[in-house]
Amino acid sequence: MATKTQKILSISVAAYNLGEMIDDCLKSFCDERFINDIEVLVVDDGSKDDTPQRVEKYVKKYPNSIKLIRQVNTGPGSTVNTGVSYATGKYFRMVDGDDWVNTEDFATLVEKLKTVDVDAVFANYTPYHNRRKQALDTCKINNMPVGEVFDFNTFEYDYSTPLRMHHTIYRTDIMKKHVKLDNGFYTDSEYMFYPTPYIKTCIYYDLNIYMYRTALAGQSTSPEKMRRNLGNHRLILDRHLAYYEKVKEKLHPNVRKYLARQIAGYVVDHFDIVVLANEEDMTRQVKDLFKLVQREHPDIFDYLKNDKKYRITAGGNAILVRLFWIYLTNRYKHI
């Protein structure tokens, strides 16, 4: 349990040129029911707008709970690393500064965190479509026991909703001892991967905590940003593949399957980015990517081979790859 003087939860908020969106984020934490139990570490990554000045207003009002940490622009991953280094709470989670939390359910979660001693805590999240100003369907975790501590090794991940950053809180000690992210854009994927070997006990609460803002220009999942970050995405994918091979023999079979399934999904994400980039040699890149996984990572390939994009395009047919370019271009233009 947390000590009487220790915060129960540290929240690392990545901030860069967010304007009024940082107000949406911080307001959601400013509730007298729990503000003294948490610390919100806003890591400003060299903003050139008024983001730091907006944050300072909250720091002045809640100096024991909200802190502004300023750094030169280094990249989103570095903000999480900085947040981890400053964190003093028993538990830790990252929140993007353009997102926020559902204050009512968050208040309930904070109280529950005081009563458990686990390595990871899971809860629900809801995407929010920014252009439509509309909350979408809440993403729950099916097949996971609710409100009961369970062993991460015994959970059947093949039948579960894929776990995402938005679902997940970790014990801070695990992050401090074992996790350092790349400075680039794909922090959520790394956040889900590198703590995995050190998770034993977990609990899931059927609470809607994280509000995930989508359909933002310049978002890491926007088509233009994905095209620009093709190289960085491949770097992270290669790191994931290497990490899996390094740790897989030490993992329980269920956790090995969990990581293999997660990485297979990341391979498919990379397929999307390669095709959206529409480079001259995209057909060769797609074919080489799938062959690499089949040859060097058979555990991951067992999941990848069931994906429809793999089944249709793995042979390197340029016409089929081009058809996927048309499909993805139309799909992502609405995101």
N, C-alpha and C positions, 0 to 999 in steps of 0.2 A: 504494500500500500504506500501511497505518497505520504511523506511526513507532513506535519501540520503547517510547516512553512513552505513546502514545495508545491509549485503549481502542478495541477493534475495533467494539464495538456499544454504543449507548446505548438503553436500554429505558425509555420513559416509561410509568409505571403510574398510572392514574387511580384515586384512592381516595376514597370517601365512605361512611361508616357501614357498613363491610364486616365488622367483627367477625372471626371466625376464617377467613373466606374470604381475607383478605389474607395470612394465614399460608400457606394452600394455594399462593397465588401466589408469595410470596417464597421458600418452601422449594424450589420448583422451580428457582430460580436459584442456590441455595447448594450448589454442587458445586466441589470443589477443582480439577477439571480445567479449569474455565473462569472461575471467579469473578473472577480477577485480570485477565481480558481484557475484561470488560464493566463497565458502570455501570448500575445500576438506580435510576432517578429516580422516587421515589414522590411524587406531587403530591397532597397531602391537601387536598381542596376543602371545608374547614371542617367536618370530621366532628364529630358531637356524641357519638359513642360512644368506645370505647377503641382505635379504629383507629390513631391516631398513636402511642400507647404500645406497641402491638404492633410497629409498624414500627421504633421506636427500639431494640428488642432486636436486630434484624438490623443496624441501623446500627452499634451498639456492637461487634458481632462482625466485621463487614466494613466498616469505616469508609472504605476506599478504593474500595469498589465499590457500596455501597448508601447512598443519601442520601434524607433526608426533607425535602421542601419544603412548607411549610404556607402556605395562602392562605385568604382569606375566601371563602365559598361564592359561586362565580361561574358554574359550569356545566361540564359535561364537556369541551366544546371548549376551554375556557380551560386545562384541565389539560394538554392536548396542546401548546398554545402555550407554556405555561410549561416543559414538558419540553424542547421544541425549544430554547428560549432558554438552558437550562442544559446541553444536550447537548454533550459533547466528543468522542464516539466518531466513527469514520469513517462508520459506518452507524447508522441510527435506525429504531426501530419503536415503535408504541404497543401497549400491552397493557392491557385493562381489568382492574381489580383483583380482580374476581370470577372471572377466568380464570387460566390458568397455562400453562406450557410442558411438553412431554414432555422430561424432563431428558436422557435417553439420546440422542435424536436432536438435541437442542439442542447437546449437547457436540460432536457431529460437525459441525453447522452452523458453530459458532464457529471450528473449525479450518479449514473450507472458506473462510470469510470472509477469513481471513488470506492466502489465496492468489489472490484475485481483485480486480479493480478495475473495478467496474461502477456503474451508476446505480440499479439496482433488483435485488433478489433475491426470488425467489418460492419458496415451499415449501407443504406441505400443512397442513390443519388438521382437527381432529376435533370435532364437536359432542358435548357431554356433557349428557345429560338429567338435571337435578338431582333431580327428584322420583323418577325411576326408578333413580337412581344407576347409570346405564348409558351407556357410550360408544356413539355411533352410527357410521354409516359415515364413514370418512375422506374428505374432499373433496380430491381430487387435481386437477391441471390437465391435462386431456387435450390432445393435439396440440402440446405444447410440448417442445422438445428438452431432454433431461436432462443436466445437468452441462456444457453447452456455452454459451459466451457467444454471444448473438445480438442482432441489431438490433431494437429495439422497433418500428421502422417496418415491418419485413418480416414480422412475425408475422400470421397470418390469424386475427383475433379472432372472425370469424363462426362458426368451427368449434371454438372453445375454450370451456372452462368459464369462466363469468363470474368475473373476478378480484375478490377481496374483501380487506378490510383484514387479515383473519386470514392471508392468503397472503403479505403484502407487507412488505418492508424497503426503505428508500430510503437513498441516500447523504445524509448529514446536511446537507451544504452545500446541497443542493436544497431541503430543508425550511427551512433558515434564511433563504435568499435569496428564496424564492418562495411560501411557504405560510403562511397565517394562517387558522385555522378560526373559524367562528362559535362563540359560547360555549354553544350549545344542545346537544341530545342526539345529533344525527345526525353525529357526528364521523367514523364509519367511512366514510360516503359521501364526505365532503369530503376525507378523507385519501386516497381513491383518485382523486379528480378533479384537484385543483389541481397536483400534481406532474407530471401527464401530459405537458405540452408540453416538459418539460425532461429526459425520460428518453430515452436513446439506447441504451446497452448494458445487457443484462439477463442473468440466469442463473436457471435453475430447478433446484432439488434435490428429488428424490423422497424427502423426509424429512417425518415427521409432527411438526410443531413446536408449533402453537398448539392448546391445549385450550379450546374455546369452550363455556362453561357456559350452557345454555338452561333454560327452564321455571322462571325465577325470578320471584317476585312483584315488581312494580315495575321489571322490566327494560324497556329502551326498546322492545323488541319485544313486550311483553305488551299485551293488548288495552286494559287500563285506561290504561296509559301512552301508548299510541298515540292514544287518544281525547283525552287531556289535551293532547298535543303536536301536535294537528292543525295549528294555526297555525304552529308552528315548522317542521314538516315542509314545509308549503307555502312558507315563506320560503326554506328550503334548496333546494327544487325550483326556485323562481324564480331563485335565484342560479346554480344549475347551468345552467338554460336560457340565462341571460344570458352566463354564462362561455363556454358552448359557442359561441354566436354571435360572441363576441369573438375567440376563438382559432382557430376552425375553418379559416380560410383559410391559417393558418400551419402547419397540421398535414399530415403525410403522409396520403394517403387511407385507409390501413389504421388509423391512429390515430384519424382522424375517425370511422370506422365504430365503432371501439372505444368512443369516448365517446358516440356517438349511441345505441349499443346499451345502454350502461350507464344513460344517462338515461331511455331508454324503460322499462327495468326499474324505475327510480325513480318514473316516472309511474304504473306499475301498482301499485307499493307505495302510492302516494298514493290511488289508487282504493280499495284495501283500507281505508285509514284513514278516508276519507270515509264509506264504507259502514258500517264498524264504529261510527263516531260516531253514526250513525242520527239525524242532524239532519233537521228537517222538510223542508228543501230539498235533500236529498242527491242526488235525481235530477237536479236542475238543476245542482248542482255537478259531478257526473260528466259530464254532457253538455257543460258549458262547458269543463271541463278538456280533454276530448278534442278539442273544436273549436279550442281555443287552440293545441294542439300541431299539429293538421292545418294550420291557417292560417299560423302563424308559424315553425314548425320542421319543415319537410318531411323533412329527413334523419332526424330522430328519429321522425317519423310513419311512415316506411317500415318501421321495426321495430315500432312500436306496433300498426300495423294487423293484424299477424299474431297478436297476442295474443287468446286466446279471450274474455277479459273485455271487451276493446274490441269485438270482433265482435258480442258478444251485447248489450251495454248502450249502445253509442255513440249509438244513436238516441234515448236518453232515455226508454225505456219503464219506467214506475214499477214495474210488476209484476216485470219481469226484474231490476231493481235490488234490489227487495225480496227476491227469491229468492236473490240473491247475499248479501244481509245474513244470511239464515238459514244459508246455506252457510258464510260466513266466521265467524259467531258460533260455530258448531259446531266448525269447524276450529281456531280460535284458543283455544278454551277448554281445549285439551289442551297448549297451549304455555306 
